[in-house]
Amino acid sequence: MSHPRLSLVLDAPEALPADGRIAVYRATAATDLSDLPKDRLQIIQGFAPDHAALVARGYDVVPAASGDFAAAVVFLPRAKAEARALLAEAAVRVAPGGPVWVDGAKHDGVDSVLKDLRARVPVSPAIAKAHGKIFSFAADPAPLAEWAAQPGTPAPGFQTLPGVFSADGVDRGSALLAEVLPAKLPGRVADLGAGWGWLSAQVLTRAGVETLDLIEAEHAALECAKFNISDPRARFIWADATQFVPETRYMAIVMNPPFHTQRAADPGLGAAFIRAAAGMLSLSGTLYMVANRHLPYEDALRAAFHEIEEIGGDSGFKVIRAAKPIPAGKAPAAAAPASRRRAPRPRR
């Protein structure tokens, strides 16, 4: 099945140059690319699960673009700053005058991007279909120069890039988790979904930590974390945290797991993080996690850990300590209910 909008525009012979590489920004595992010449594509996708799925389909996939192109196709992400940055990059990397095709859904803000682009460059007539639009403009870096990605400073000493989670400041859930982490942690620790590294930096201030693995699926966020953390105990791993298997089990894990798949809330994603954490921990290991208070993670926690307690949080978030993972295939013993509120543990 062809892409509902690409198929309409690519039938025209002038839609793409006859030769040269084509950059495809932010195609996902679900994106139908059958209308494009596969041997000419370089797909730029930094989200590890999508990256792996596209590689498995035989595409040339990289986390960041390299070299120049004859044309580009940009599938708009939800974050407006990231969308603008991708368009600005495409306008630089595509040969002057080459086509940059822009495809997006209405609920991801394509109309707003189209309006902003029209104020800066000539844009082709937009084709609307399947709750989205597709249009093109001729590559010219100058009009979009102000849209180029600029590092943000969400906290003193930290840097972020457009599109990464909580790019404008420290996430409140992560801050609440850091407040109740014990003053001493065991030697081998991991941060699942480490983002740009703020929570990991707090872990590294605790006594006892010998190694810390930052496991993050979004390549741009991990690159920020590498910039933000220079501690030699830190190791940076670009991977899907729900699928990663460490060489040696961890003694403690911290995490502020994501709970959105695209636009929709998906509690199953957080539950997958919980199961993954239990599988990565030693049998005496401990998980420290924060989650939105309304998310129903209690069943997943009881199925994966012998000990569960709430150790902090506020009206919007719950901070949970879960200890002693249940080995796979073993029936869970009765566990303390995660909803029971205990006073936050003081930092010593």
C-alpha positions in Angstrom: 0.0 0.0 0.0 1.5 3.4 -1.0 1.8 6.4 1.2 -1.5 8.3 0.9 0.2 11.6 0.0 3.6 10.7 -1.4 2.0 8.6 -4.1 0.1 11.6 -5.4 3.0 13.9 -5.9 5.7 11.4 -7.0 3.7 10.4 -10.0 4.9 13.6 -11.6 8.3 13.2 -13.4 9.5 16.5 -12.1 8.8 15.6 -8.4 12.4 14.3 -7.9 15.7 14.7 -9.7 16.6 11.8 -12.0 19.9 11.3 -10.1 21.4 11.9 -6.7 20.8 10.9 -3.2 17.5 11.6 -1.4 17.4 12.4 2.3 14.4 11.1 4.2 14.0 12.7 7.6 12.0 11.0 10.4 10.5 8.1 8.6 9.3 5.6 11.2 8.9 1.8 11.2 5.3 2.3 10.0 6.1 4.7 7.1 5.4 3.3 3.6 8.4 4.4 1.5 7.6 2.1 -1.5 7.1 5.1 -3.8 10.7 6.3 -3.4 13.8 4.8 -5.1 15.2 2.6 -2.3 18.8 2.6 -3.7 19.0 6.4 -3.6 17.7 6.9 -0.1 19.4 7.8 3.2 17.0 7.8 6.0 17.8 10.0 9.0 16.2 8.5 12.0 17.7 8.7 15.5 15.0 6.8 17.5 16.5 3.4 18.1 13.4 1.2 17.6 12.5 2.9 14.3 16.1 2.9 13.2 16.4 -0.8 13.8 13.1 -1.6 12.0 14.1 0.4 8.9 17.6 -1.2 8.8 15.8 -4.6 8.9 13.8 -3.5 5.8 17.1 -3.0 4.0 17.4 0.8 4.0 20.5 2.9 4.5 19.6 4.5 7.9 21.7 6.9 10.0 21.0 8.8 13.2 22.3 12.0 11.7 22.6 13.2 8.1 25.9 13.1 6.3 26.9 14.7 3.0 24.8 16.4 0.4 21.6 15.4 -1.4 19.7 16.1 -4.6 16.3 16.2 -2.8 14.7 15.5 0.6 11.5 14.3 2.1 10.7 15.6 5.7 8.1 13.8 7.7 7.2 16.4 10.3 7.6 15.5 14.0 5.2 16.8 16.6 7.7 19.2 18.2 7.6 22.5 16.3 11.2 23.5 17.1 12.4 20.1 15.9 10.3 20.4 12.7 11.8 23.8 11.9 15.3 22.5 12.6 14.9 19.6 10.2 13.6 21.9 7.4 16.5 24.2 8.0 18.9 21.3 7.8 17.3 20.0 4.6 17.5 23.4 3.0 21.3 23.4 3.7 22.0 19.8 2.6 19.9 19.7 -0.6 21.5 21.2 -3.7 20.4 24.8 -4.3 16.9 24.7 -5.9 16.4 21.0 -5.3 13.0 19.9 -4.0 12.3 19.6 -0.3 9.0 17.7 0.2 7.2 18.2 3.5 4.6 15.8 4.7 2.7 16.0 7.9 -0.5 15.2 9.7 -2.9 17.9 10.8 -2.7 16.8 14.5 1.1 17.2 14.3 0.9 20.8 13.2 1.4 20.7 9.4 -0.9 23.7 8.8 1.2 25.8 11.2 4.5 24.8 9.5 3.0 25.5 6.1 1.9 29.0 7.1 5.3 29.7 8.6 7.1 28.4 5.5 5.0 30.5 3.1 6.1 33.6 5.0 9.7 32.8 4.1 9.9 30.8 0.8 7.7 30.1 -2.2 5.8 26.9 -1.5 4.0 24.6 -4.0 0.3 24.1 -3.7 -0.4 21.8 -0.8 -2.2 18.5 -1.4 -4.5 17.4 1.4 -5.4 13.8 2.0 -5.8 11.4 4.9 -5.9 14.1 7.5 -2.6 15.6 6.4 -0.8 17.7 3.7 2.2 17.4 1.5 4.0 20.3 -0.3 7.4 21.3 -1.4 9.8 24.2 -1.6 13.2 24.8 -3.4 16.2 24.4 -1.2 17.8 27.7 -0.1 19.5 27.9 3.3 19.2 31.6 3.8 15.5 32.1 4.4 15.4 29.3 7.0 18.7 30.1 8.7 17.0 31.3 11.9 15.2 27.9 12.2 18.5 26.0 12.5 18.8 23.9 15.7 20.2 25.9 18.6 21.3 24.3 21.9 19.1 25.1 24.9 20.2 25.5 28.5 17.6 23.8 30.6 19.7 23.9 33.8 23.1 25.3 34.7 25.8 23.3 33.0 23.4 21.3 30.8 22.6 21.5 27.1 19.6 20.2 25.0 18.5 20.2 21.4 15.1 20.7 19.9 12.8 17.7 20.1 14.4 15.9 23.0 12.2 15.3 26.1 11.9 18.2 28.5 14.3 20.3 26.4 13.3 23.5 28.2 13.9 22.5 31.8 14.3 19.6 34.3 11.3 17.4 34.3 9.4 17.6 37.6 9.1 13.9 37.9 12.9 13.5 37.6 13.4 16.2 40.2 11.1 14.4 42.7 12.9 11.1 42.1 16.3 12.7 42.7 15.1 14.2 46.0 14.5 10.8 47.5 17.4 8.8 46.1 19.5 7.4 48.9 22.8 9.1 49.7 24.5 5.9 48.9 23.8 3.6 45.9 25.4 0.3 44.9 28.3 0.0 42.5 26.6 -0.9 39.2 23.7 1.4 38.2 21.7 2.1 35.1 19.4 5.0 34.0 16.7 3.7 31.6 15.5 6.4 29.2 18.3 8.7 30.4 17.4 11.6 28.1 19.9 14.4 28.2 21.4 13.2 31.4 20.1 15.4 34.3 18.9 12.5 36.5 22.1 10.5 35.7 24.2 13.5 36.9 22.3 13.3 40.2 23.0 9.6 40.5 26.7 10.2 40.0 26.8 12.5 43.1 25.8 9.5 45.3 28.4 7.6 47.2 29.2 4.0 46.1 28.5 4.4 42.4 31.3 2.8 40.4 29.6 2.6 36.9 26.5 4.2 35.4 25.0 3.1 32.1 22.8 5.8 30.4 20.5 3.8 28.1 18.5 6.1 25.8 16.7 5.4 22.5 16.8 9.0 21.1 20.2 9.6 19.6 20.0 13.4 19.8 19.2 13.2 23.6 22.1 10.8 24.1 24.5 13.2 22.3 23.3 15.9 24.7 24.0 13.6 27.6 27.5 13.0 26.3 28.1 16.7 26.3 26.5 17.2 29.7 28.3 14.4 31.6 32.1 14.0 31.5 32.4 11.6 34.5 34.5 8.6 33.4 32.1 6.3 35.3 29.4 7.0 32.8 28.8 4.8 29.7 26.4 6.0 27.0 24.3 3.3 25.2 22.0 4.1 22.3 19.4 1.4 22.6 15.7 0.6 23.2 15.6 0.2 27.0 12.8 -2.3 26.8 15.0 -4.6 24.6 18.5 -4.0 26.0 20.3 -6.9 27.7 23.3 -5.9 29.8 26.5 -8.0 30.0 26.3 -7.9 33.8 23.1 -7.3 35.8 22.8 -4.0 37.6 22.5 -3.6 41.3 20.2 -0.5 41.0 18.2 1.1 38.2 16.7 4.6 38.1 14.1 5.6 35.5 11.5 8.2 34.5 9.9 6.1 31.8 8.0 7.6 28.8 4.3 6.9 28.6 3.4 8.2 25.2 3.4 6.5 21.8 3.2 9.3 19.3 0.2 11.4 20.6 -1.6 8.7 22.6 -0.9 7.9 26.2 0.3 4.3 26.4 0.7 2.9 29.9 1.9 -0.3 28.3 5.2 1.4 27.5 5.9 2.2 31.1 5.0 -1.4 32.0 7.5 -2.6 29.5 10.1 -0.5 31.1 9.2 -2.1 34.5 9.6 -5.6 33.1 12.8 -4.7 31.4 14.2 -3.2 34.6 13.4 -6.4 36.5 15.2 -8.5 33.9 18.3 -6.3 34.1 18.6 -6.3 37.9 20.3 -8.8 40.1 18.0 -10.8 42.4 18.8 -8.4 45.2 18.7 -5.3 43.1 16.5 -2.2 43.5 14.5 -0.1 41.1 13.8 3.6 41.8 11.2 5.0 39.4 8.8 8.0 39.0 5.6 8.0 37.2 2.5 10.2 36.7 0.2 9.3 39.6 -2.7 8.3 37.4 -0.8 5.7 35.5 -1.8 2.1 36.5 1.6 0.5 37.0 0.8 -1.4 40.2 0.0 -4.7 38.5 3.2 -4.6 36.5 5.2 -3.9 39.6 3.6 -6.7 41.6 4.3 -9.1 38.8 8.0 -8.2 38.7 9.1 -7.4 42.2 8.8 -8.9 45.7 9.0 -5.5 47.5 7.2 -2.3 46.4 6.8 0.9 48.3 6.0 4.5 47.5 8.8 6.7 48.9 7.9 10.2 47.5 6.2 12.3 45.0 3.4 14.9 45.0 -0.2 15.2 43.8 0.9 14.6 40.2 3.7 12.0 40.5 4.5 8.9 42.5 8.1 7.8 43.3 8.4 4.1 43.8 11.1 1.8 45.2 10.8 -1.8 44.0 13.2 -4.4 45.2 14.1 -8.1 44.7 13.0 -8.9 41.1 10.9 -12.0 40.6 12.7 -14.4 38.2 11.0 -15.0 35.0 8.4 -17.8 35.2 8.1 -17.6 38.9 4.8 -16.8 40.5 4.9 -13.5 42.4 4.6 -13.5 46.2 2.3 -11.1 47.9 3.8 -7.6 47.7 3.3 -4.4 49.6 0.8 -2.3 47.6 2.4 0.4 45.6 -0.4 2.9 46.5 0.6 2.9 50.2 2.2 6.3 50.9 5.3 6.5 53.0 7.3 9.5 54.0 10.1 10.4 51.6 13.5 9.1 52.8 15.7 11.9 54.0 19.0 12.3 52.2 21.9 11.6 54.6 
